Amino acid sequence: MTVARLGAIEAGGTKFVLAAGDGPTAIAASHTIPTTTPEETLSQALAWFQDQGPLQGLGIASFGPVELDRGSSEWGHILKTPKPGWSHCDLAGYFVRHLSVPVGFETDVNGAALGEHGFGAGQGVASLTYVTVGTGIGGGAISNGRLVHGAGHPELGHIYSRRDADDRDFAGTCPFHGDCLEGLASGPAILARWGATLSELPQDHAAHNLVAGYLAQMCHTVFASMAVETIVLGGGVMKAPGLLERVVRQARELGAGYLPKSEVRRIVPPSLGDRAGITGAMLIAQRAAAGGS
Amino acid sequence: MTVARLGAIEAGGTKFVLAAGDGPTAIAASHTIPTTTPEETLSQALAWFQDQGPLQGLGIASFGPVELDRGSSEWGHILKTPKPGWSHCDLAGYFVRHLSVPVGFETDVNGAALGEHGFGAGQGVASLTYVTVGTGIGGGAISNGRLVHGAGHPELGHIYSRRDADDRDFAGTCPFHGDCLEGLASGPAILARWGATLSELPQDHAAHNLVAGYLAQMCHTVFASMAVETIVLGGGVMKAPGLLERVVRQARELGAGYLPKSEVRRIVPPSLGDRAGITGAMLIAQRAAAGGS
């Protein structure tokens, strides 16, 4: 048995990544379980943590939408989600009750933003946005060195985009908004249009520049609205060869050299790779153990 | 002569508003001068402040783009601007040299955001975006109670919009981006399309819903990207009868009830009216006098 003191959960729609250790850079053990029903998934996670010995804090970075407001009776819950069975699941409360440890709770992308800011591509910058492009599109942000909270949390996937002139007919796949960014450029949107992933399509297929264009526009919007220094683009879709480079090039064209300090603004891949989220969840655990929220 | 201790400048593209007094809610004297050449405008402002007696701090909220980084040799300068003669004007440095007082320097919209947050429509909220819709479109934001800085400052007018299906031909008036938001919905863009202001067009003219739609989309983007609680919409264009109500309604439709905490998100007019900027500049002066930046 390890001498783990902190626990971390990256709660995703398809899998839960669990970790235990002394901190973000000292993960002693980790484990992955599939996301099935809340009852099954949470009890499996609990059993694994109980095998790790006593914890001093737990950090959760969860898929959303979630309630982040400590003053709300729904704090730590997943809110209304299309994912069957998970709406109003009291994710944080389950572990508060069963583990009796301080629990910190954030969105998955806020967790990844914390991880990349602390130990990855965003070290040393005061402002950063982490965006995942996968089954959905979501973003978490740090401004003046702190996570951006407010009325809930960002839902960056649901902004609208100027449509490409050659792409005005696709209705989009978002059940709420149709052709919002997620409805145009997420993994399911790409599959719905072309019957294949970007990685499966030849490099000269029009899909590459089209998807890159929408993601570039999102980056331009984030730069122009939040003035961040660094945008980290992660998630499964971003693993398509050449996509990041296309986004960087098109975002530069959209900016047209106008935005202040264009020279310090960067669009980069997550340098922690798939470990950004669990690293951030460990940071959240650290804060919870230290008495912060 | 007043016993003024603080000075404030709202530096706009058409006029400079000057104020002197004991604080944001104790403005003893104010004066407005037209924005002509930097030499003339700044010397007139200086002469007015010298008549107000010794100051302990000066706050400037300026049109942009500007350099906000205290570590930069261009701090306090206006950067490259289409406004003739003003590119690279050392606005803050002029008053540092001639008045020998601590000078605080912000964008005009950051100033207005501070004013509305401190004494206006945004009192009590932790996150707010102030947007002016006039000759240009610009936004300033407060997150976690602090102004959003980063790589320069936000340039919210230069995000792109999903074009209305009935409005795909207008090329837009922005010299940098064509049909960015400012190119579609600013005062000059409205004049260029319809030869009149919104206030001059009949209420059943299509222009009202079209412009409202682009501004609603911007509000949706701000809510989805920055998760702010309150958006304050000011500026000359927003004085058109019924426009704010149209924006509120269309933003609600665009959100489709999806964003977390929709019930606390508000789109409101500036409750300080045209005094938001100069009130914020006084707050900036207060901070400068107290040794902050």
Interface residues (C-beta under 8 A of the other chain):
Chain A: G64 P65 V66 E67 D69 L79 A126 S127 G139 A141 S143 N144 R146 V148 H149 G150 A151 G152 H153 P154 E155 L156 H158 I159 Y160 S161 R162 R163 F176 H177 D179 Q217 H220 T221 V222 F223 A224 S225 M226 A227 V228 E229 L254 A256 G257 Y258 L259 P260 K261 V264 R265
Chain B: G64 P65 V66 E67 L79 A126 S127 G139 A141 S143 N144 R146 V148 H149 G150 A151 G152 H153 P154 E155 L156 H158 I159 Y160 S161 R162 R163 F176 H177 D179 Q217 H220 T221 V222 F223 A224 S225 M226 A227 V228 E229 L254 A256 G257 Y258 L259 P260 K261 V264 R265
